[in-house]
Amino acid sequence: MNTIKIFYADDDDDDLLFFNDAVEQVAKVNKTTISLVTYKNGEKLIENIQRNEEKNSVLFLDINMPFKSGFQLLAEIRNLPDLNQFPVIMYSTSSDEINISKSQDLGANFYAVKPYDFNDLISMINSFITINWESHKADFNNFVYK
């Protein structure tokens, strides 16, 4: 399995720690390198993604954050020519259809509801790291991760 770089923006410390622990577990079990870069808000996120040199990369983006919402950040990413194809997974506690539709309309690749169970989170991360993000195209028939 190739190296993958995961960017993750979330303002909740517990969610960041939970996700980090799951990524470490996934990397260990799969004997792969996963580089995780976290952000408490989107302030430096876009500029750091623009400087990213790892081809197989993905962004998990929480919707409700201070500074800028995940929706605002997604819209900015999709409006930048060098990032408009960058893979983005909207990652929220909400399974609200309005949020899902808005994420789809703004060009997210997937919508994932944050799992509360650690094993479910590991399973979700495992699913997403097997995707070849360099060639992935959003499939709106399978937009919501279950």
Backbone torsions as a table, in degrees:
resi	resn	phi	psi	omega
1	MET	NA	138.7	-178.8
2	ASN	-75.2	165.6	172.6
3	THR	-68.9	142.3	176.3
4	ILE	-130.9	144.0	176.8
5	LYS	-112.5	126.6	178.5
6	ILE	-112.9	124.1	170.1
7	PHE	-97.4	137.7	-178.8
8	TYR	-140.6	119.3	179.3
9	ALA	-112.5	121.7	-179.7
10	ASP	-160.3	137.6	-178.3
11	ASP	-87.2	-5.7	-176.7
12	ASP	-94.0	116.3	-178.7
13	ASP	-58.6	-40.7	-179.5
14	ASP	-64.6	-41.6	178.0
15	ASP	-64.7	-40.2	178.2
16	LEU	-62.5	-43.9	-179.6
17	LEU	-67.1	-44.9	179.0
18	PHE	-58.1	-46.6	-180.0
19	PHE	-65.4	-44.0	179.4
20	ASN	-59.5	-46.0	179.0
21	ASP	-61.0	-40.7	179.4
22	ALA	-66.2	-41.6	178.5
23	VAL	-62.1	-43.5	177.8
24	GLU	-59.1	-42.7	179.2
25	GLN	-64.7	-44.6	179.5
26	VAL	-61.8	-44.9	-179.9
27	ALA	-62.2	-42.0	-179.0
28	LYS	-65.1	-48.9	-178.2
29	VAL	-64.9	-40.5	-178.6
30	ASN	-85.7	-4.3	-178.1
31	LYS	49.7	52.2	180.0
32	THR	-132.7	165.5	177.7
33	THR	-99.3	121.9	174.7
34	ILE	-122.2	117.8	177.2
35	SER	-94.0	118.3	-179.7
36	LEU	-109.8	125.9	177.7
37	VAL	-120.7	121.1	-175.3
38	THR	-111.1	153.6	179.8
39	TYR	-137.2	138.3	177.1
40	LYS	-81.4	-16.5	173.8
41	ASN	-157.4	-177.0	-175.4
42	GLY	-92.7	13.6	-171.5
43	GLU	-54.7	-47.2	-178.3
44	LYS	-108.0	0.5	-173.4
45	LEU	-57.3	-54.7	-174.3
46	ILE	-62.9	-43.8	-179.3
47	GLU	-65.2	-34.2	178.7
48	ASN	-74.1	-33.0	174.6
49	ILE	-66.8	-38.1	178.5
50	GLN	-63.1	-30.5	179.3
51	ARG	-87.4	-5.6	-177.8
52	ASN	-62.9	134.4	178.3
53	GLU	-111.1	-7.3	178.2
54	GLU	-76.6	119.8	-175.8
55	LYS	-69.3	-37.8	-178.7
56	ASN	-93.1	85.9	-175.5
57	SER	-132.6	156.9	180.0
58	VAL	-151.0	153.3	178.9
59	LEU	-117.8	125.9	168.1
60	PHE	-96.8	124.3	-170.9
61	LEU	-127.4	111.8	176.2
62	ASP	-67.9	147.5	-178.5
63	ILE	-80.1	-49.7	-173.9
64	ASN	-94.6	101.3	178.3
65	MET	-138.4	153.8	173.2
66	PRO	-73.6	173.3	-178.4
67	PHE	74.0	-71.8	176.1
68	LYS	-141.7	142.8	176.6
69	SER	-75.4	164.5	175.3
70	GLY	-60.2	-34.4	177.3
71	PHE	-64.1	-43.0	178.8
72	GLN	-62.9	-43.6	179.8
73	LEU	-64.9	-41.8	178.2
74	LEU	-61.5	-43.9	178.7
75	ALA	-60.6	-42.0	178.3
76	GLU	-63.5	-44.2	-179.8
77	ILE	-60.7	-44.7	-178.0
78	ARG	-70.6	-18.5	178.3
79	ASN	-90.9	-3.1	178.3
80	LEU	-97.8	120.7	-176.6
81	PRO	-54.7	-35.8	-178.0
82	ASP	-81.3	-9.1	-179.7
83	LEU	-122.7	-1.0	-171.9
84	ASN	-64.9	-13.4	176.2
85	GLN	-107.1	3.4	-177.8
86	PHE	-65.3	129.6	-176.6
87	PRO	-66.7	128.1	-179.2
88	VAL	-129.5	128.5	174.1
89	ILE	-110.4	114.9	174.7
90	MET	-74.3	130.7	-167.7
91	TYR	-131.7	108.5	-169.9
92	SER	-143.9	158.0	172.4
93	THR	-75.5	-17.1	-176.1
94	SER	-86.5	137.5	171.5
95	SER	-111.3	23.8	-178.4
96	ASP	-64.1	130.2	-178.9
97	GLU	-59.8	-32.2	178.9
98	ILE	-64.1	-44.8	178.0
99	ASN	-64.7	-40.1	179.2
100	ILE	-64.0	-47.1	179.6
101	SER	-62.9	-42.3	-180.0
102	LYS	-64.2	-40.7	178.3
103	SER	-61.7	-42.7	178.5
104	GLN	-64.6	-46.1	-179.7
105	ASP	-61.7	-34.2	-179.5
106	LEU	-81.6	-8.3	173.5
107	GLY	101.7	20.0	175.4
108	ALA	-65.7	155.5	177.8
109	ASN	-84.3	-35.2	179.4
110	PHE	-147.5	163.8	170.3
111	TYR	-127.1	124.0	-179.8
112	ALA	-125.5	131.9	174.7
113	VAL	-84.9	131.9	-177.9
114	LYS	-60.8	122.1	176.5
115	PRO	-74.7	147.1	176.6
116	TYR	-92.3	-20.6	-178.9
117	ASP	-93.6	132.9	-177.0
118	PHE	-59.7	-42.4	-180.0
119	ASN	-66.1	-34.2	176.0
120	ASP	-66.5	-38.1	177.3
121	LEU	-65.4	-43.3	177.3
122	ILE	-59.3	-44.8	179.3
123	SER	-61.4	-42.5	179.2
124	MET	-62.7	-48.6	-180.0
125	ILE	-61.3	-42.4	176.7
126	ASN	-56.1	-43.3	179.5
127	SER	-61.7	-43.0	-176.5
128	PHE	-75.8	-28.6	-179.9
129	ILE	-78.3	-12.2	177.7
130	THR	-83.8	-9.5	179.2
131	ILE	-78.3	135.6	173.0
132	ASN	-83.8	97.0	-173.3
133	TRP	-69.1	-19.8	178.7
134	GLU	-65.2	-31.5	-177.0
135	SER	-116.5	2.7	-176.0
136	HIS	-69.3	137.4	172.6
137	LYS	-120.8	139.2	-179.4
138	ALA	-60.3	137.2	177.4
139	ASP	-116.7	103.3	-173.3
140	PHE	-74.5	-6.4	171.0
141	ASN	-78.9	-21.5	178.3
142	ASN	-125.8	47.1	-172.7
143	PHE	-78.1	-37.7	-178.3
144	VAL	-91.4	122.4	177.7
145	TYR	-74.4	130.6	178.6
146	LYS	-123.6	NA	NA
